[in-house]
Amino acid sequence: MADLMKRLSEGFGVSGAEDNVRRLITDEIKDKTDEITVDTMGNVIALKKGKTRGKTIAVTAPMDEVGMIISEITDKGYLKFKLVGSIDARKLVSKCVFTRGGVKGVIGMKAVHLRTKSERAAVTKTKDLFIDIGAKDKGDAEKRAHLGEYVTFDTEFADLGGRVKGKALERSAVCMALINALSGEYPYDFYAVFTVQHEAGSRGAAAVSHRLNADAVLTVTAAETTDMYGCGAQGLKLGEGVTVSLRDARVISDRSLAEKLLDAAKESGIRVNRGVTSDLTDGGAAQLTDARVVSALIPCRYARSPVSIADKGDIEEAEKFIKLYLNKIGELI
């Protein structure tokens, strides 16, 4: 598990620039599937044939990550940027980053002793930050970076024993679970779909949903935990398995189907929970095509930040849940 997770985590995959991760995924699944298509948006649509045809079944996992895009190069050679996806700017100061072209840098802001009292009291905003790539001036910076270039976090993946840490675990964990599930054999044809631009509003999922027009879709997504120090709220926790989301920011899961899958998962010994989240899954896009949608969530601590933590056991439970879904869905719809 650790080797593939490391490659997925450390790969470059900011929304709109998923080429690196897409190549990695297609290489991993080419011998596990019967047909692979990449659509015009960049979604990977892999068909795995089963014994039965007729219904169109899909399982989706986002393969993109949050990041930044260069919006200005200053006279002194600093790179100003806009955020791609939802990132808390307070988490960015002093973080190491690299551009799509491989140029390394660090996110900086005015030193605390140079700020006014009101500036010190204000919440950190993206407009106050910049990327320092060590350039002497604008001309020097333009030799190495350019407007519109994507930037991601330069975070080293590490195996922490039962857990892992790294960037983009919210995409790495779900893609890992779906890739591993492709090793199984199932009674029905299904599409394993690795979507792009999830962090930009599920745009890839919207395009592929209309293309497939599936009868049933399982969307697998990571969601922020509430088990950090100082948090008392109910919600996802590391080490408690996979959660079937009954409602998220954009979709209400098919309740009847979700309950049947919850019962079947518990009977099979899968660690599964029911939950309600304000996170965004790709289920909303799929549901617009009249598909019966269920969303499964993998807990991720510090999601959409320079470094996250995930539990290996939770990823394994998500893989088991995907396999259960693929084995049972034909008789449930």
Sequence and secondary structure as in RCSB ss.txt:
>XXXX:A:sequence
MADLMKRLSEGFGVSGAEDNVRRLITDEIKDKTDEITVDTMGNVIALKKGKTRGKTIAVTAPMDEVGMIISEITD
KGYLKFKLVGSIDARKLVSKCVFTRGGVKGVIGMKAVHLRTKSERAAVTKTKDLFIDIGAKDKGDAEKRAHLGEY
VTFDTEFADLGGRVKGKALERSAVCMALINALSGEYPYDFYAVFTVQHEAGSRGAAAVSHRLNADAVLTVTAAET
TDMYGCGAQGLKLGEGVTVSLRDARVISDRSLAEKLLDAAKESGIRVNRGVTSDLTDGGAAQLTDARVVSALIPC
RYARSPVSIADKGDIEEAEKFIKLYLNKIGELI
>XXXX:A:secstr
 HHHHHHHHHS  BTT  HHHHHHHHHHHTTT SEEEE TT  EEEEE  SB SS EEEEEE  B EEEEEEE T
TS EEEEEES   GGG TT EEEETT  EEEEE   GGGS HHHHHS   GGG EEE   SSHHHHHTT  TT E
EEE    EE SSEEEETTHHHHHHHHHHHHHTTS  SB EEEEEES STTTSHHHHHHHHHH  SEEEEEEEEE 
S STT    S  TTS EEEEEE SS B  HHHHHHHHHHHHHTT  EEEEE SS  THHHHHTTT EEEEEEEEE
BT SSS EEEEHHHHHHHHHHHHHHHHHHHHH 
